[in-house]
Amino acid sequence: MKKELGENEIQIYDEEGNEYLFNILFTYENEERGAEYVFVYDPAKPEDIFVMKYNEDGELFEVTDEEELAEADEVLGAYEEDPKINDIK
């Protein structure tokens, strides 16, 4: 029986088919690249944040490109420094 996912939850499968439940922190789009990204974290380890690329079919892909990873790091930094977000925390 499949678990009903919450609004900000996502299931991710590794190469061996193991299932992991992550929470979605936020998503963003790079229009120049035509790519969409999602930042996720394990609720048991909220300090470990991962970025994944996804397509219109909802398929997830590991981000390995150094330029994309650097951009994602900048986006995450700006997100974490946003005073509106810090007020919510």
N, CA, C and O atoms as a DFTB+ gen file, in Angstrom:
356 C
 N C O
     1  1       0.845      -1.189       0.000
     2  2       0.000       0.000       0.000
     3  2       0.878       1.236       0.000
     4  3       1.761       1.373       0.847
     5  1       0.644       2.132      -0.940
     6  2       1.423       3.341      -1.078
     7  2       0.999       4.394      -0.085
     8  3      -0.190       4.591       0.163
     9  1       1.985       5.074       0.487
    10  2       1.723       6.147       1.439
    11  2       1.236       7.388       0.690
    12  3       1.763       7.726      -0.369
    13  1       0.250       8.048       1.234
    14  2      -0.236       9.309       0.662
    15  2       0.785      10.396       0.977
    16  3       1.142      10.594       2.138
    17  1       1.253      11.095      -0.042
    18  2       2.256      12.132       0.149
    19  2       1.607      13.446       0.542
    20  3       0.532      13.797       0.057
    21  1       2.274      14.162       1.425
    22  2       1.823      15.494       1.796
    23  2       2.156      16.486       0.693
    24  3       2.841      16.147      -0.272
    25  1       1.674      17.701       0.836
    26  2       1.845      18.724      -0.194
    27  2       3.318      19.004      -0.507
    28  3       3.661      19.223      -1.669
    29  1       4.179      19.003       0.484
    30  2       5.593      19.318       0.285
    31  2       6.493      18.092       0.425
    32  3       7.654      18.218       0.813
    33  1       5.970      16.918       0.114
    34  2       6.755      15.690       0.199
    35  2       6.978      15.117      -1.197
    36  3       6.176      15.317      -2.110
    37  1       8.082      14.404      -1.335
    38  2       8.418      13.784      -2.608
    39  2       9.132      12.462      -2.343
    40  3       9.932      12.354      -1.414
    41  1       8.840      11.468      -3.158
    42  2       9.526      10.183      -3.072
    43  2      10.625      10.164      -4.122
    44  3      10.404      10.505      -5.284
    45  1      11.813       9.757      -3.689
    46  2      12.946       9.662      -4.600
    47  2      13.483       8.235      -4.515
    48  3      13.602       7.663      -3.431
    49  1      13.803       7.673      -5.681
    50  2      14.312       6.301      -5.759
    51  2      15.761       6.334      -6.238
    52  3      16.108       7.093      -7.143
    53  1      16.598       5.507      -5.626
    54  2      17.977       5.413      -6.087
    55  2      18.089       4.348      -7.175
    56  3      17.090       3.759      -7.587
    57  1      19.317       4.109      -7.634
    58  2      19.550       3.162      -8.730
    59  2      19.096       1.746      -8.403
    60  3      18.732       0.987      -9.302
    61  1      19.115       1.382      -7.115
    62  2      18.716       0.041      -6.707
    63  2      17.216      -0.066      -6.440
    64  3      16.727      -1.135      -6.076
    65  1      16.494       1.021      -6.615
    66  2      15.049       0.998      -6.392
    67  2      14.629       1.282      -4.967
    68  3      13.449       1.170      -4.637
    69  1      15.587       1.654      -4.105
    70  2      15.243       2.015      -2.727
    71  2      14.501       3.349      -2.713
    72  3      14.855       4.279      -3.438
    73  1      13.486       3.426      -1.893
    74  2      12.624       4.605      -1.838
    75  2      12.992       5.473      -0.633
    76  3      13.230       4.971       0.466
    77  1      13.033       6.780      -0.865
    78  2      13.330       7.747       0.197
    79  2      12.272       8.842       0.166
    80  3      11.836       9.268      -0.904
    81  1      11.872       9.283       1.324
    82  2      10.891      10.355       1.436
    83  2      11.622      11.636       1.820
    84  3      12.309      11.681       2.841
    85  1      11.477      12.663       1.015
    86  2      12.095      13.958       1.261
    87  2      11.013      15.028       1.334
    88  3       9.911      14.862       0.812
    89  1      11.356      16.127       1.992
    90  2      10.498      17.305       1.991
    91  2      11.041      18.286       0.963
    92  3      12.252      18.395       0.774
    93  1      10.145      18.991       0.305
    94  2      10.538      20.001      -0.673
    95  2      10.724      21.319       0.063
    96  3       9.817      21.794       0.746
    97  1      11.905      21.904      -0.080
    98  2      12.175      23.208       0.510
    99  2      11.624      24.296      -0.404
   100  3      10.839      25.139       0.032
   101  1      12.037      24.279      -1.685
   102  2      11.503      25.198      -2.684
   103  2      11.964      24.759      -4.062
   104  3      12.834      23.897      -4.191
   105  1      11.381      25.353      -5.084
   106  2      11.771      25.094      -6.466
   107  2      12.163      26.412      -7.119
   108  3      11.768      27.484      -6.659
   109  1      12.930      26.328      -8.177
   110  2      13.224      27.523      -8.978
   111  2      13.498      27.105     -10.415
   112  3      13.782      25.943     -10.705
   113  1      13.404      28.091     -11.309
   114  2      13.594      27.843     -12.735
   115  2      14.671      28.766     -13.269
   116  3      14.710      29.948     -12.926
   117  1      15.539      28.235     -14.101
   118  2      16.512      29.030     -14.829
   119  2      15.997      29.116     -16.258
   120  3      16.118      28.159     -17.022
   121  1      15.424      30.257     -16.622
   122  2      14.805      30.405     -17.939
   123  2      15.828      30.339     -19.061
   124  3      15.540      29.785     -20.122
   125  1      17.026      30.896     -18.846
   126  2      18.060      30.856     -19.888
   127  2      18.438      29.417     -20.231
   128  3      18.629      29.081     -21.400
   129  1      18.543      28.595     -19.234
   130  2      18.917      27.195     -19.420
   131  2      17.703      26.336     -19.752
   132  3      17.851      25.224     -20.259
   133  1      16.505      26.842     -19.472
   134  2      15.294      26.052     -19.686
   135  2      15.210      24.872     -18.739
   136  3      14.729      23.799     -19.103
   137  1      15.691      25.087     -17.500
   138  2      15.753      23.995     -16.533
   139  2      15.030      24.383     -15.249
   140  3      15.017      25.548     -14.850
   141  1      14.428      23.376     -14.610
   142  2      13.740      23.584     -13.339
   143  2      14.424      22.721     -12.279
   144  3      14.858      21.601     -12.548
   145  1      14.507      23.269     -11.080
   146  2      15.228      22.621      -9.991
   147  2      14.349      22.554      -8.752
   148  3      13.455      23.378      -8.557
   149  1      14.621      21.561      -7.924
   150  2      13.921      21.430      -6.652
   151  2      14.972      21.180      -5.564
   152  3      15.876      20.362      -5.734
   153  1      14.837      21.891      -4.460
   154  2      15.692      21.689      -3.294
   155  2      14.919      20.822      -2.314
   156  3      13.787      21.141      -1.953
   157  1      15.530      19.729      -1.885
   158  2      14.867      18.774      -0.992
   159  2      15.764      18.471       0.203
   160  3      16.976      18.682       0.167
   161  1      15.126      17.965       1.272
   162  2      15.886      17.553       2.453
   163  2      15.161      16.420       3.149
   164  3      13.942      16.275       3.057
   165  1      15.949      15.623       3.847
   166  2      15.425      14.532       4.664
   167  2      14.930      15.152       5.971
   168  3      15.699      15.847       6.634
   169  1      13.670      14.925       6.368
   170  2      13.161      15.517       7.605
   171  2      13.989      15.144       8.841
   172  3      13.999      15.887       9.822
   173  1      14.677      14.010       8.799
   174  2      15.516      13.599       9.926
   175  2      16.844      14.363       9.946
   176  3      17.513      14.421      10.978
   177  1      17.225      14.951       8.798
   178  2      18.474      15.712       8.681
   179  2      18.213      16.988       7.880
   180  3      18.713      17.118       6.762
   181  1      17.449      17.921       8.419
   182  2      17.065      19.111       7.644
   183  2      18.233      20.001       7.239
   184  3      18.083      20.852       6.363
   185  1      19.392      19.819       7.862
   186  2      20.558      20.626       7.494
   187  2      21.198      20.156       6.190
   188  3      21.967      20.903       5.585
   189  1      20.901      18.937       5.743
   190  2      21.429      18.392       4.492
   191  2      20.440      18.646       3.365
   192  3      19.434      17.947       3.239
   193  1      20.730      19.641       2.555
   194  2      19.831      20.037       1.466
   195  2      20.450      19.602       0.140
   196  3      21.638      19.814      -0.102
   197  1      19.630      18.993      -0.712
   198  2      20.059      18.503      -2.017
   199  2      19.289      19.231      -3.114
   200  3      18.138      19.623      -2.919
   201  1      19.928      19.407      -4.263
   202  2      19.257      20.000      -5.412
   203  2      19.160      18.946      -6.508
   204  3      20.113      18.214      -6.777
   205  1      17.988      18.885      -7.133
   206  2      17.738      17.961      -8.239
   207  2      17.124      18.765      -9.385
   208  3      16.433      19.759      -9.161
   209  1      17.385      18.326     -10.596
   210  2      16.749      18.923     -11.777
   211  2      15.541      18.061     -12.105
   212  3      15.580      16.845     -11.917
   213  1      14.459      18.678     -12.597
   214  2      13.304      17.879     -13.002
   215  2      12.748      18.381     -14.318
   216  3      12.950      19.533     -14.701
   217  1      12.032      17.479     -15.015
   218  2      11.440      17.843     -16.300
   219  2       9.923      17.924     -16.174
   220  3       9.369      17.728     -15.092
   221  1       9.262      18.214     -17.280
   222  2       7.806      18.395     -17.274
   223  2       7.035      17.132     -16.903
   224  3       5.869      17.206     -16.516
   225  1       7.684      15.972     -17.020
   226  2       7.047      14.710     -16.630
   227  2       7.265      14.393     -15.150
   228  3       6.792      13.370     -14.655
   229  1       7.985      15.276     -14.443
   230  2       8.242      15.063     -13.028
   231  2       9.414      14.132     -12.742
   232  3       9.639      13.740     -11.597
   233  1      10.163      13.778     -13.792
   234  2      11.335      12.921     -13.589
   235  2      12.459      13.741     -12.978
   236  3      12.705      14.874     -13.392
   237  1      13.146      13.165     -11.987
   238  2      14.238      13.844     -11.303
   239  2      15.588      13.383     -11.832
   240  3      15.761      12.225     -12.213
   241  1      16.541      14.313     -11.848
   242  2      17.887      14.015     -12.320
   243  2      18.894      14.655     -11.375
   244  3      18.697      15.775     -10.904
   245  1      19.967      13.937     -11.108
   246  2      21.037      14.476     -10.278
   247  2      21.709      15.629     -11.015
   248  3      21.928      15.550     -12.223
   249  1      22.031      16.687     -10.302
   250  2      22.752      17.817     -10.882
   251  2      24.236      17.555     -10.681
   252  3      24.708      17.457      -9.548
   253  1      24.977      17.441     -11.789
   254  2      26.403      17.160     -11.712
   255  2      27.244      18.255     -12.359
   256  3      28.451      18.319     -12.122
   257  1      26.638      19.109     -13.163
   258  2      27.348      20.182     -13.846
   259  2      27.827      21.212     -12.820
   260  3      27.037      21.701     -12.013
   261  1      29.116      21.538     -12.853
   262  2      29.700      22.458     -11.871
   263  2      29.037      23.838     -11.904
   264  3      28.819      24.447     -10.856
   265  1      28.718      24.332     -13.102
   266  2      28.073      25.645     -13.231
   267  2      26.676      25.630     -12.591
   268  3      26.297      26.566     -11.888
   269  1      25.927      24.567     -12.844
   270  2      24.597      24.450     -12.248
   271  2      24.677      24.323     -10.726
   272  3      23.866      24.905     -10.005
   273  1      25.659      23.561     -10.243
   274  2      25.823      23.400      -8.794
   275  2      26.208      24.718      -8.130
   276  3      25.715      25.029      -7.046
   277  1      27.081      25.495      -8.769
   278  2      27.475      26.798      -8.225
   279  2      26.271      27.736      -8.190
   280  3      26.067      28.456      -7.212
   281  1      25.483      27.725      -9.252
   282  2      24.278      28.558      -9.297
   283  2      23.298      28.139      -8.207
   284  3      22.725      28.988      -7.524
   285  1      23.105      26.839      -8.044
   286  2      22.188      26.331      -7.017
   287  2      22.657      26.751      -5.630
   288  3      21.838      27.084      -4.774
   289  1      23.964      26.738      -5.402
   290  2      24.517      27.158      -4.123
   291  2      24.215      28.637      -3.871
   292  3      23.874      29.019      -2.752
   293  1      24.338      29.462      -4.901
   294  2      24.011      30.892      -4.781
   295  2      22.529      31.092      -4.492
   296  3      22.163      31.898      -3.638
   297  1      21.683      30.364      -5.198
   298  2      20.233      30.475      -5.005
   299  2      19.862      30.065      -3.582
   300  3      19.064      30.736      -2.927
   301  1      20.439      28.967      -3.106
   302  2      20.161      28.507      -1.750
   303  2      20.639      29.537      -0.726
   304  3      19.943      29.802       0.255
   305  1      21.811      30.113      -0.944
   306  2      22.330      31.140      -0.046
   307  2      21.404      32.345       0.025
   308  3      21.133      32.861       1.108
   309  1      20.915      32.796      -1.136
   310  2      19.987      33.932      -1.165
   311  2      18.686      33.574      -0.460
   312  3      18.117      34.399       0.254
   313  1      18.222      32.364      -0.656
   314  2      16.997      31.899      -0.006
   315  2      17.161      31.936       1.511
   316  3      16.290      32.431       2.226
   317  1      18.286      31.407       1.993
   318  2      18.518      31.340       3.436
   319  2      18.731      32.709       4.069
   320  3      18.488      32.881       5.264
   321  1      19.184      33.689       3.279
   322  2      19.423      35.031       3.801
   323  2      18.209      35.946       3.682
   324  3      18.222      37.059       4.206
   325  1      17.171      35.495       3.006
   326  2      15.971      36.313       2.807
   327  2      15.322      36.610       4.162
   328  3      14.958      35.681       4.883
   329  1      15.173      37.889       4.518
   330  2      14.580      38.212       5.835
   331  2      13.160      37.698       6.010
   332  3      12.764      37.360       7.125
   333  1      12.395      37.631       4.943
   334  2      11.027      37.118       5.034
   335  2      11.040      35.638       5.449
   336  3      10.207      35.191       6.238
   337  1      11.991      34.905       4.906
   338  2      12.100      33.478       5.237
   339  2      12.610      33.314       6.672
   340  3      12.134      32.446       7.405
   341  1      13.558      34.129       7.066
   342  2      14.108      34.040       8.410
   343  2      13.031      34.350       9.460
   344  3      13.073      33.798      10.559
   345  1      12.073      35.221       9.138
   346  2      10.969      35.513      10.054
   347  2      10.082      34.295      10.256
   348  3       9.501      34.118      11.327
   349  1       9.972      33.445       9.221
   350  2       9.117      32.244       9.291
   351  2       9.782      31.149      10.095
   352  3       9.106      30.385      10.784
   353  1      11.114      31.064      10.013
   354  2      11.858      29.960      10.663
   355  2      11.635      29.896      12.131
   356  3      12.191      29.026      12.803
